[in-house]
Amino acid sequence: MNIEFLLSECAEFDKDFDNIDPKNLSDFGVEIRYPDDMYNPDQN
């Protein structure tokens, strides 16, 4: 699955998902979700 497909599926229930640009998503959400990797974000 890809993010564009998931956004379109979610938009069927909540039109706010149409306003999300997947190019603006960062790796932070993925990295922090898996705590075993001990991701430490920088201050930027």
Secondary structure as GFF3:
##gff-version 3
##sequence-region A 1 44
A	DSSP	alpha_helix	3	11	.	.	.	ID=ss1
A	DSSP	three_ten_helix	15	19	.	.	.	ID=ss2
A	DSSP	three_ten_helix	22	24	.	.	.	ID=ss3
A	DSSP	alpha_helix	28	33	.	.	.	ID=ss4
A	DSSP	three_ten_helix	35	37	.	.	.	ID=ss5
###
